[in-house]
Amino acid sequence: MGFLTISCKKATYLLSKKEAGSIRFWERWQLRSHLTICSLCRLFEQQTQWIGKQARFLHRDDVLPEKTRQEIIDKLHQINN
């Protein structure tokens, strides 16, 4: 395989990595090149983006209770001392 030619397995890995926000410059180029020729990976990309949006939407209003927050802070202080 050439520099820009990657397998579908690697493309799906890079798409998941991209959704997490940690894709490198050359990985982005490899992925872009692969997506121009692979309709199944483009579909996977759409599905991954949709799932990511739904996950962010579900938890956007979640708030850690103050008591739990304080317990975590106290435990961190104990560990650091």
Distance bins in CASP14 RR format, pairs under 12 A and 6 or more apart:
PFRMAT RR
TARGET T0000
AUTHOR 0000-0000-0000
RMODE 2
METHOD distances of the structure
MODEL  1
1 7 1 0 0 1 0 0 0 0 0 0 0
1 8 0 0 0 0 0 1 0 0 0 0 0
1 9 0 0 0 0 0 1 0 0 0 0 0
1 10 0 0 0 0 1 0 0 0 0 0 0
1 11 0 0 0 0 0 1 0 0 0 0 0
1 30 0 0 0 0 1 0 0 0 0 0 0
1 33 0 0 0 0 0 1 0 0 0 0 0
1 34 0 0 0 0 0 1 0 0 0 0 0
2 10 0 0 0 0 0 1 0 0 0 0 0
2 30 0 0 0 0 1 0 0 0 0 0 0
2 33 0 0 0 0 1 0 0 0 0 0 0
2 34 0 0 0 0 0 1 0 0 0 0 0
3 26 1 0 0 1 0 0 0 0 0 0 0
3 27 0 0 0 0 0 1 0 0 0 0 0
3 29 0 0 0 0 1 0 0 0 0 0 0
3 30 1 0 0 1 0 0 0 0 0 0 0
3 33 0 0 0 0 1 0 0 0 0 0 0
3 34 0 0 0 0 0 1 0 0 0 0 0
4 10 0 0 0 0 0 1 0 0 0 0 0
4 11 0 0 0 0 0 1 0 0 0 0 0
4 26 0 0 0 0 1 0 0 0 0 0 0
4 27 0 0 0 0 0 1 0 0 0 0 0
4 28 0 0 0 0 0 1 0 0 0 0 0
4 29 1 0 0 1 0 0 0 0 0 0 0
4 30 1 0 1 0 0 0 0 0 0 0 0
4 31 0 0 0 0 1 0 0 0 0 0 0
4 32 0 0 0 0 1 0 0 0 0 0 0
4 33 1 0 1 0 0 0 0 0 0 0 0
4 34 1 0 0 1 0 0 0 0 0 0 0
4 35 0 0 0 0 0 1 0 0 0 0 0
4 36 0 0 0 0 1 0 0 0 0 0 0
4 37 0 0 0 0 0 1 0 0 0 0 0
5 11 0 0 0 0 0 1 0 0 0 0 0
5 29 0 0 0 0 0 1 0 0 0 0 0
5 30 1 0 0 1 0 0 0 0 0 0 0
5 31 0 0 0 0 0 1 0 0 0 0 0
5 33 1 0 0 1 0 0 0 0 0 0 0
5 34 1 0 0 1 0 0 0 0 0 0 0
5 36 0 0 0 0 0 1 0 0 0 0 0
5 37 0 0 0 0 1 0 0 0 0 0 0
5 38 0 0 0 0 0 1 0 0 0 0 0
6 12 0 0 0 0 0 1 0 0 0 0 0
6 13 0 0 0 0 1 0 0 0 0 0 0
6 14 1 0 0 1 0 0 0 0 0 0 0
6 15 0 0 0 0 0 1 0 0 0 0 0
6 26 0 0 0 0 0 1 0 0 0 0 0
6 27 0 0 0 0 1 0 0 0 0 0 0
6 28 0 0 0 0 0 1 0 0 0 0 0
6 29 0 0 0 0 0 1 0 0 0 0 0
6 30 1 0 1 0 0 0 0 0 0 0 0
6 31 1 0 0 1 0 0 0 0 0 0 0
6 32 0 0 0 0 0 1 0 0 0 0 0
6 33 1 0 0 1 0 0 0 0 0 0 0
6 34 1 0 1 0 0 0 0 0 0 0 0
6 35 0 0 0 0 0 1 0 0 0 0 0
6 36 0 0 0 0 0 1 0 0 0 0 0
6 37 0 0 0 0 0 1 0 0 0 0 0
6 38 0 0 0 0 1 0 0 0 0 0 0
6 41 0 0 0 0 1 0 0 0 0 0 0
7 13 0 0 0 0 1 0 0 0 0 0 0
7 14 0 0 0 0 0 1 0 0 0 0 0
7 30 0 0 0 0 0 1 0 0 0 0 0
7 31 0 0 0 0 0 1 0 0 0 0 0
7 34 0 0 0 0 1 0 0 0 0 0 0
7 38 0 0 0 0 1 0 0 0 0 0 0
7 40 0 0 0 0 0 1 0 0 0 0 0
7 41 0 0 0 0 1 0 0 0 0 0 0
8 14 0 0 0 0 0 1 0 0 0 0 0
8 15 0 0 0 0 0 1 0 0 0 0 0
8 31 0 0 0 0 0 1 0 0 0 0 0
8 34 1 0 0 1 0 0 0 0 0 0 0
8 35 0 0 0 0 0 1 0 0 0 0 0
8 37 0 0 0 0 0 1 0 0 0 0 0
8 38 1 0 0 1 0 0 0 0 0 0 0
8 39 0 0 0 0 0 1 0 0 0 0 0
8 40 1 0 0 1 0 0 0 0 0 0 0
8 41 1 0 1 0 0 0 0 0 0 0 0
8 42 0 0 0 0 0 1 0 0 0 0 0
8 43 0 0 0 0 0 1 0 0 0 0 0
8 44 0 0 0 0 1 0 0 0 0 0 0
8 45 0 0 0 0 0 1 0 0 0 0 0
9 15 0 0 0 0 0 1 0 0 0 0 0
9 16 0 0 0 0 0 1 0 0 0 0 0
9 34 0 0 0 0 0 1 0 0 0 0 0
9 38 0 0 0 0 0 1 0 0 0 0 0
9 40 0 0 0 0 0 1 0 0 0 0 0
9 41 0 0 0 0 1 0 0 0 0 0 0
9 44 0 0 0 0 0 1 0 0 0 0 0
10 16 0 0 0 0 0 1 0 0 0 0 0
10 17 0 0 0 0 0 1 0 0 0 0 0
10 27 0 0 0 0 1 0 0 0 0 0 0
10 30 1 0 0 1 0 0 0 0 0 0 0
10 31 0 0 0 0 1 0 0 0 0 0 0
10 33 0 0 0 0 0 1 0 0 0 0 0
10 34 1 0 0 1 0 0 0 0 0 0 0
10 38 0 0 0 0 0 1 0 0 0 0 0
10 41 0 0 0 0 1 0 0 0 0 0 0
11 17 0 0 0 0 0 1 0 0 0 0 0
11 18 0 0 0 0 0 1 0 0 0 0 0
11 23 0 0 0 0 0 1 0 0 0 0 0
11 27 0 0 0 0 1 0 0 0 0 0 0
11 28 0 0 0 0 0 1 0 0 0 0 0
11 30 0 0 0 0 1 0 0 0 0 0 0
11 31 1 0 0 1 0 0 0 0 0 0 0
11 32 0 0 0 0 0 1 0 0 0 0 0
11 33 0 0 0 0 1 0 0 0 0 0 0
11 34 1 0 1 0 0 0 0 0 0 0 0
11 35 1 0 0 1 0 0 0 0 0 0 0
11 36 0 0 0 0 0 1 0 0 0 0 0
11 37 0 0 0 0 0 1 0 0 0 0 0
11 38 1 0 0 1 0 0 0 0 0 0 0
11 39 0 0 0 0 0 1 0 0 0 0 0
11 40 0 0 0 0 1 0 0 0 0 0 0
11 41 1 0 1 0 0 0 0 0 0 0 0
11 42 0 0 0 0 1 0 0 0 0 0 0
11 43 0 0 0 0 0 1 0 0 0 0 0
11 44 1 0 0 1 0 0 0 0 0 0 0
11 45 0 0 0 0 1 0 0 0 0 0 0
11 48 0 0 0 0 0 1 0 0 0 0 0
12 18 0 0 0 0 0 1 0 0 0 0 0
12 19 0 0 0 0 0 1 0 0 0 0 0
12 31 0 0 0 0 1 0 0 0 0 0 0
12 34 0 0 0 0 1 0 0 0 0 0 0
12 35 0 0 0 0 0 1 0 0 0 0 0
12 38 0 0 0 0 0 1 0 0 0 0 0
12 40 0 0 0 0 1 0 0 0 0 0 0
12 41 1 0 0 1 0 0 0 0 0 0 0
12 42 0 0 0 0 0 1 0 0 0 0 0
12 43 0 0 0 0 0 1 0 0 0 0 0
12 44 1 0 1 0 0 0 0 0 0 0 0
12 45 0 0 0 0 1 0 0 0 0 0 0
12 47 0 0 0 0 0 1 0 0 0 0 0
12 48 0 0 0 0 1 0 0 0 0 0 0
13 19 0 0 0 0 0 1 0 0 0 0 0
13 20 0 0 0 0 0 1 0 0 0 0 0
13 22 0 0 0 0 0 1 0 0 0 0 0
13 23 0 0 0 0 0 1 0 0 0 0 0
13 27 0 0 0 0 1 0 0 0 0 0 0
13 30 0 0 0 0 0 1 0 0 0 0 0
13 31 0 0 0 0 1 0 0 0 0 0 0
13 34 0 0 0 0 0 1 0 0 0 0 0
13 41 0 0 0 0 0 1 0 0 0 0 0
13 44 0 0 0 0 0 1 0 0 0 0 0
13 48 0 0 0 0 0 1 0 0 0 0 0
14 20 0 0 0 0 0 1 0 0 0 0 0
14 21 0 0 0 0 0 1 0 0 0 0 0
14 22 0 0 0 0 0 1 0 0 0 0 0
14 23 1 0 0 1 0 0 0 0 0 0 0
14 24 0 0 0 0 1 0 0 0 0 0 0
14 26 0 0 0 0 0 1 0 0 0 0 0
14 27 1 0 1 0 0 0 0 0 0 0 0
14 28 0 0 0 0 1 0 0 0 0 0 0
14 29 0 0 0 0 0 1 0 0 0 0 0
14 30 1 0 0 1 0 0 0 0 0 0 0
14 31 1 0 1 0 0 0 0 0 0 0 0
14 32 0 0 0 0 1 0 0 0 0 0 0
14 33 0 0 0 0 0 1 0 0 0 0 0
14 34 0 0 0 0 1 0 0 0 0 0 0
14 35 0 0 0 0 1 0 0 0 0 0 0
14 41 0 0 0 0 1 0 0 0 0 0 0
14 44 0 0 0 0 0 1 0 0 0 0 0
14 45 0 0 0 0 1 0 0 0 0 0 0
14 48 0 0 0 0 0 1 0 0 0 0 0
15 21 0 0 0 0 0 1 0 0 0 0 0
15 23 0 0 0 0 1 0 0 0 0 0 0
15 27 0 0 0 0 0 1 0 0 0 0 0
15 28 0 0 0 0 0 1 0 0 0 0 0
15 30 0 0 0 0 0 1 0 0 0 0 0
15 31 1 0 0 1 0 0 0 0 0 0 0
15 32 0 0 0 0 0 1 0 0 0 0 0
15 34 0 0 0 0 1 0 0 0 0 0 0
15 35 0 0 0 0 1 0 0 0 0 0 0
15 38 0 0 0 0 0 1 0 0 0 0 0
15 40 0 0 0 0 0 1 0 0 0 0 0
15 41 1 0 0 1 0 0 0 0 0 0 0
15 42 0 0 0 0 1 0 0 0 0 0 0
15 43 0 0 0 0 0 1 0 0 0 0 0
15 44 1 0 0 1 0 0 0 0 0 0 0
15 45 1 0 1 0 0 0 0 0 0 0 0
15 46 0 0 0 0 1 0 0 0 0 0 0
15 47 0 0 0 0 1 0 0 0 0 0 0
15 48 1 0 1 0 0 0 0 0 0 0 0
15 49 0 0 0 0 1 0 0 0 0 0 0
15 51 0 0 0 0 0 1 0 0 0 0 0
15 52 0 0 0 0 0 1 0 0 0 0 0
16 22 0 0 0 0 0 1 0 0 0 0 0
16 23 0 0 0 0 1 0 0 0 0 0 0
16 27 0 0 0 0 0 1 0 0 0 0 0
16 31 0 0 0 0 0 1 0 0 0 0 0
16 41 0 0 0 0 0 1 0 0 0 0 0
16 44 0 0 0 0 1 0 0 0 0 0 0
16 45 0 0 0 0 1 0 0 0 0 0 0
16 47 0 0 0 0 0 1 0 0 0 0 0
16 48 1 0 0 1 0 0 0 0 0 0 0
16 49 0 0 0 0 0 1 0 0 0 0 0
16 51 0 0 0 0 0 1 0 0 0 0 0
16 52 0 0 0 0 0 1 0 0 0 0 0
17 23 1 0 1 0 0 0 0 0 0 0 0
17 24 0 0 0 0 1 0 0 0 0 0 0
17 27 1 0 0 1 0 0 0 0 0 0 0
17 28 0 0 0 0 0 1 0 0 0 0 0
17 30 0 0 0 0 0 1 0 0 0 0 0
17 31 0 0 0 0 1 0 0 0 0 0 0
17 45 0 0 0 0 0 1 0 0 0 0 0
17 48 0 0 0 0 0 1 0 0 0 0 0
18 24 0 0 0 0 0 1 0 0 0 0 0
18 27 0 0 0 0 1 0 0 0 0 0 0
18 28 1 0 0 1 0 0 0 0 0 0 0
18 30 0 0 0 0 0 1 0 0 0 0 0
18 31 1 0 0 1 0 0 0 0 0 0 0
18 32 0 0 0 0 0 1 0 0 0 0 0
18 35 0 0 0 0 0 1 0 0 0 0 0
18 41 0 0 0 0 0 1 0 0 0 0 0
18 44 0 0 0 0 0 1 0 0 0 0 0
18 45 0 0 0 0 1 0 0 0 0 0 0
18 48 0 0 0 0 1 0 0 0 0 0 0
18 49 0 0 0 0 1 0 0 0 0 0 0
18 52 0 0 0 0 0 1 0 0 0 0 0
19 31 0 0 0 0 0 1 0 0 0 0 0
19 44 0 0 0 0 0 1 0 0 0 0 0
19 45 0 0 0 0 1 0 0 0 0 0 0
19 46 0 0 0 0 0 1 0 0 0 0 0
19 47 0 0 0 0 0 1 0 0 0 0 0
19 48 1 0 1 0 0 0 0 0 0 0 0
19 49 1 0 0 1 0 0 0 0 0 0 0
19 50 0 0 0 0 0 1 0 0 0 0 0
19 51 0 0 0 0 1 0 0 0 0 0 0
19 52 1 0 0 1 0 0 0 0 0 0 0
19 53 0 0 0 0 1 0 0 0 0 0 0
19 55 0 0 0 0 1 0 0 0 0 0 0
19 56 0 0 0 0 0 1 0 0 0 0 0
20 48 0 0 0 0 0 1 0 0 0 0 0
20 52 0 0 0 0 1 0 0 0 0 0 0
20 55 0 0 0 0 0 1 0 0 0 0 0
21 27 0 0 0 0 0 1 0 0 0 0 0
21 28 0 0 0 0 0 1 0 0 0 0 0
21 48 0 0 0 0 0 1 0 0 0 0 0
21 52 0 0 0 0 0 1 0 0 0 0 0
22 28 0 0 0 0 0 1 0 0 0 0 0
23 29 0 0 0 0 0 1 0 0 0 0 0
23 30 0 0 0 0 1 0 0 0 0 0 0
23 31 1 0 0 1 0 0 0 0 0 0 0
23 32 0 0 0 0 0 1 0 0 0 0 0
24 30 0 0 0 0 1 0 0 0 0 0 0
24 31 0 0 0 0 0 1 0 0 0 0 0
25 31 0 0 0 0 0 1 0 0 0 0 0
25 32 0 0 0 0 0 1 0 0 0 0 0
26 32 0 0 0 0 0 1 0 0 0 0 0
26 33 0 0 0 0 0 1 0 0 0 0 0
27 33 0 0 0 0 0 1 0 0 0 0 0
27 34 0 0 0 0 0 1 0 0 0 0 0
28 34 0 0 0 0 0 1 0 0 0 0 0
28 35 0 0 0 0 0 1 0 0 0 0 0
29 35 0 0 0 0 0 1 0 0 0 0 0
29 36 0 0 0 0 0 1 0 0 0 0 0
30 36 0 0 0 0 0 1 0 0 0 0 0
30 38 0 0 0 0 0 1 0 0 0 0 0
30 41 0 0 0 0 0 1 0 0 0 0 0
31 37 0 0 0 0 0 1 0 0 0 0 0
31 38 0 0 0 0 0 1 0 0 0 0 0
31 41 0 0 0 0 1 0 0 0 0 0 0
31 42 0 0 0 0 0 1 0 0 0 0 0
31 44 0 0 0 0 0 1 0 0 0 0 0
31 45 0 0 0 0 1 0 0 0 0 0 0
31 48 0 0 0 0 0 1 0 0 0 0 0
32 38 0 0 0 0 0 1 0 0 0 0 0
32 41 0 0 0 0 0 1 0 0 0 0 0
32 42 0 0 0 0 0 1 0 0 0 0 0
32 45 0 0 0 0 0 1 0 0 0 0 0
33 41 0 0 0 0 0 1 0 0 0 0 0
34 40 0 0 0 0 0 1 0 0 0 0 0
34 41 1 0 0 1 0 0 0 0 0 0 0
34 42 0 0 0 0 1 0 0 0 0 0 0
34 44 0 0 0 0 0 1 0 0 0 0 0
34 45 0 0 0 0 0 1 0 0 0 0 0
35 41 1 0 1 0 0 0 0 0 0 0 0
35 42 1 0 1 0 0 0 0 0 0 0 0
35 43 0 0 0 0 0 1 0 0 0 0 0
35 44 0 0 0 0 1 0 0 0 0 0 0
35 45 1 0 0 1 0 0 0 0 0 0 0
35 46 0 0 0 0 0 1 0 0 0 0 0
35 48 0 0 0 0 0 1 0 0 0 0 0
36 42 0 0 0 0 1 0 0 0 0 0 0
36 45 0 0 0 0 0 1 0 0 0 0 0
38 44 0 0 0 0 1 0 0 0 0 0 0
38 45 0 0 0 0 1 0 0 0 0 0 0
39 45 0 0 0 0 0 1 0 0 0 0 0
39 46 0 0 0 0 0 1 0 0 0 0 0
40 46 0 0 0 0 0 1 0 0 0 0 0
40 47 0 0 0 0 0 1 0 0 0 0 0
41 47 0 0 0 0 0 1 0 0 0 0 0
41 48 0 0 0 0 0 1 0 0 0 0 0
42 48 0 0 0 0 0 1 0 0 0 0 0
42 49 0 0 0 0 0 1 0 0 0 0 0
43 49 0 0 0 0 0 1 0 0 0 0 0
43 50 0 0 0 0 0 1 0 0 0 0 0
44 50 0 0 0 0 0 1 0 0 0 0 0
44 51 0 0 0 0 0 1 0 0 0 0 0
45 51 0 0 0 0 0 1 0 0 0 0 0
45 52 0 0 0 0 0 1 0 0 0 0 0
46 52 0 0 0 0 0 1 0 0 0 0 0
46 53 0 0 0 0 0 1 0 0 0 0 0
47 53 0 0 0 0 0 1 0 0 0 0 0
47 54 0 0 0 0 0 1 0 0 0 0 0
48 54 0 0 0 0 0 1 0 0 0 0 0
48 55 0 0 0 0 0 1 0 0 0 0 0
49 55 0 0 0 0 0 1 0 0 0 0 0
49 56 0 0 0 0 0 1 0 0 0 0 0
50 56 0 0 0 0 0 1 0 0 0 0 0
50 57 0 0 0 0 0 1 0 0 0 0 0
51 57 0 0 0 0 0 1 0 0 0 0 0
51 58 0 0 0 0 0 1 0 0 0 0 0
52 58 0 0 0 0 1 0 0 0 0 0 0
52 59 0 0 0 0 0 1 0 0 0 0 0
52 60 0 0 0 0 0 1 0 0 0 0 0
53 59 0 0 0 0 0 1 0 0 0 0 0
53 60 0 0 0 0 0 1 0 0 0 0 0
54 60 0 0 0 0 0 1 0 0 0 0 0
55 62 0 0 0 0 0 1 0 0 0 0 0
56 62 0 0 0 0 0 1 0 0 0 0 0
62 68 0 0 0 0 0 1 0 0 0 0 0
63 69 0 0 0 0 1 0 0 0 0 0 0
64 70 0 0 0 0 1 0 0 0 0 0 0
64 71 0 0 0 0 0 1 0 0 0 0 0
64 72 0 0 0 0 1 0 0 0 0 0 0
64 73 0 0 0 0 0 1 0 0 0 0 0
65 71 0 0 0 0 1 0 0 0 0 0 0
65 72 0 0 0 0 0 1 0 0 0 0 0
66 72 0 0 0 0 0 1 0 0 0 0 0
66 73 0 0 0 0 0 1 0 0 0 0 0
67 73 0 0 0 0 0 1 0 0 0 0 0
67 74 0 0 0 0 0 1 0 0 0 0 0
68 74 0 0 0 0 0 1 0 0 0 0 0
68 75 0 0 0 0 0 1 0 0 0 0 0
69 75 0 0 0 0 0 1 0 0 0 0 0
69 76 0 0 0 0 0 1 0 0 0 0 0
70 76 0 0 0 0 0 1 0 0 0 0 0
70 77 0 0 0 0 0 1 0 0 0 0 0
71 77 0 0 0 0 0 1 0 0 0 0 0
71 78 0 0 0 0 0 1 0 0 0 0 0
72 78 0 0 0 0 0 1 0 0 0 0 0
72 79 0 0 0 0 0 1 0 0 0 0 0
73 79 0 0 0 0 0 1 0 0 0 0 0
73 80 0 0 0 0 0 1 0 0 0 0 0
74 80 0 0 0 0 0 1 0 0 0 0 0
74 81 0 0 0 0 0 1 0 0 0 0 0
75 81 0 0 0 0 0 1 0 0 0 0 0
END
